[in-house]
Every structure is written in C-alpha cells, then in structure tokens.
Amino acid sequence: MAEKSKQAILEVENLTKHFNAGRRSVVHAVDGVSFQIRRGKTFGLVGESGCGKSTCARTIIRIYDLTDGSVILDGTDITRMSQKELKPLRRKMQMIFQDPYASLNARMTVRDIIAEPLIAHGIVRRKQDADEIVADMLGQVGLTREHMGRYAHEFSGGQRQRIGIARALVLQPDLLICDEPISALDVSIQAQVINLLRDFQERKNLSYLFIAHDLSMVRYVSDEVGVMYLGQLVERSDSDELYAHPLHPYTRGLLGSIPIANPKEARLREKSGIEGDLPSPINPPAGCRFHTRCPFAKAECSEELPLLRDLGGGHYAACHLAL
C-alpha cells in the first residue's frame, strides 16, 4: 500500500455522502466508493444521470463534507480539515464544472475571473498585477489578451469552457477534476476541449478525474475507468480491458447503448441496453442495487450485497455472477 501511495496523487477510500431529505429520509448519493489516481494519469468515472458521479467529485474536493470514508491528496489526509486548513492545499486540486456559463460570474470580466484565484491564494495582491499571468494563461487555452476585458455572455460555449479551464489551471494544480466538461458543447468543440486537456496533461504531468456520460470519449481520454451505479462503484479496470471485457451486466448495458455510426452494424448488434428506471437513492434496493434491472439476477442478488473484488489483473467487479 505504501508503494501505491507514492505513485498516487489522490486516494479515495470508502467515500460516502448522504443527504438529509426530510424526516427519516436519507439520500444515499455516494456509498463506499474507493479508487486511486496515479500521477500524470486519468481516471474516468461513468454512469447514468443521478448515479452520484458529480456528488462524488464535489465531495472529493470538499465542496461537500464527507459522511464517511477518507480522501488523501498527495499524501495528506484532507478528510476532516477545516476550510482554513484546506486553503493552502486547494492550489493542488482544482475543478472544471459542467456548465461553462453558470460557473462563471456574469458580473466579472475574464481578467477578474482568472485573476481571482491568484489573489485568493496571495500569488498577486491586485488584479492589475495579474495581467501578464492572465494573458499568458488565455494564450495557452487558445484565447487572446483582447478577451480579458469581456464578459462571459460575450463568448460561445466552447470559449466559456476554455475560460473555465484557464481559471482552474492558473494555480498550476497537480489534480484537475473535470465534471462533464464537454457535455454542454457541440461535438466539434468537444474534440477541441479534449485535445486541449490532453496537451496540458502531457506538458505539465497533470492528473485528471474525468466524469462524463459519453463512454466512447471516456475510453479515449482515460487510463483507468470506474463505473458507478446508484452511488456505488460496480466495476473498475484499465480502460482497454474494461471496454474489451466488461464483467458487470450494468457495464455491458452501458457499452451496448453506445451509438454505432454504421447502420448495417447497428441492425446486426443485439439489443443490450438497460431497461427500467434508476431506483430512488432514498430507498435503494437491498442486495445488489442493480438487480431490479438486471436480466441475469438470481435470488442471492436481492439478498446479499456483492463486494467489489479483483477478478484478475486488477479488473474489479461487484457482481455475484461475474467470474
């Protein structure tokens, strides 16, 4: 474990986040999620809407406090740190949000948006002192000095996301949490943003937690992939291995739902999507949470919770039927 810790920029162990939803009601948003992110690598997190991916990310970065579990950033346990204690470490871990417009202050210019983290962390004293740093950062994300005086509403969606990336990277973090950073963008712009992130990773040895719905894109950017269902991690593996040999029925269903461009191949492919609706996280099913939608479920699946176990070569799955 010690050797792994030296290689990992982030270690998440048994991460749990519950929300109080009223009298005697608890939302089980994230339940016992564990994974590591190695330095310079990308961990992809996938799953349906409502499965807990974004809550997991926001809990890791301590926007939400943990209900249980631990988060270790570059060897430092940040689980129970106060916001004051956490502030110096926030430079190491930054976040890109899903909506590039809602995450930018509409009343601030681009210069002020990107300069704000520099002032908050004492790197510069005044926004004017940050002009050269901001201009250089804008150049690195494909914008120019002329954009500094404009406001967020004057930009396209792709440009706004570039501003969000510039704001996150201006502090030169070691870990970047990307919460569906391309889902609100056109396909052509998605490719530009992904290539920009990959370029930064190669040049600065950045580590990414990359959250997305698009499984084909996650395969392209990730070294390792975790699959979430109703707050739990049901499969985790090297990216190529997971896509070539998915072990959990839920993972196979997700992969089976990826569109195929060739109509002939699409007609020949057996329908393998996931039927039914996601159960409520307030009252999750007993046993395996996927058993209510699984075509292979047996009696034990509704009675006993399957543990995430290594089925060979670092390929983990939480399924009674996986071999």
C-alpha angles and dihedrals in degrees: 000000000000091000091051090049091057091054096043125085090188131029118186116188125185091334109194130179123176127176127209106239098181137291109000091340122121127180109220094209097160124012123187102327117175132180144126133228117212122218113275092008137109126233112198120208117197139173144114123303109280096027093115104259097130093041088053091053094046091049092050091053089044098243080128123035116240121255089202141339131051141273119203117191116195091334096315121111106227096171099109101020118132118239089255092053091044097052098085090050095050089080087068095053124044135166139222112206129220099241109055092195102045091048093057122077106244092207096055128079120236089256091055093045093054095037094052096080090048091055094042091056095042096246090128130012101215135028090240090059090058097057097104093045091048093047091050091048092050090051091053092055094046101264130108142233088258089068093062095088097048130095129238095255090062093066136075120246093261092049091049090053089051088054089051090051091049091051091051095046099043089085090053096235125192094219128040121193109207110196103196091312095176105037094096094049135088116260095252091050091047090062091051093051093046092050089049091053092047090051092053091048092054095045099042102026090240123178119220137202098200118194120189147143094219103090094188090056092047089054090052096052105030133086092189130018133206122195118211128200123179095337098317135097107240100174137015130177149128107302098244092045094050094050093044097044113019110184105186118075090227092055091048089051092051092049090047090057094059107114118246116217094210109078093204093054091044092056092048095049114097113244106256105158123132117267127208132027131292109265119241115275087216090067108019118187119266119251114008106011091215096055093095089064101028117110091205099048119140132190094271090056091067094045109041128045109232115229123228101253136175108254093183138309095023093302106140126193134170102214133115090215100047114107 
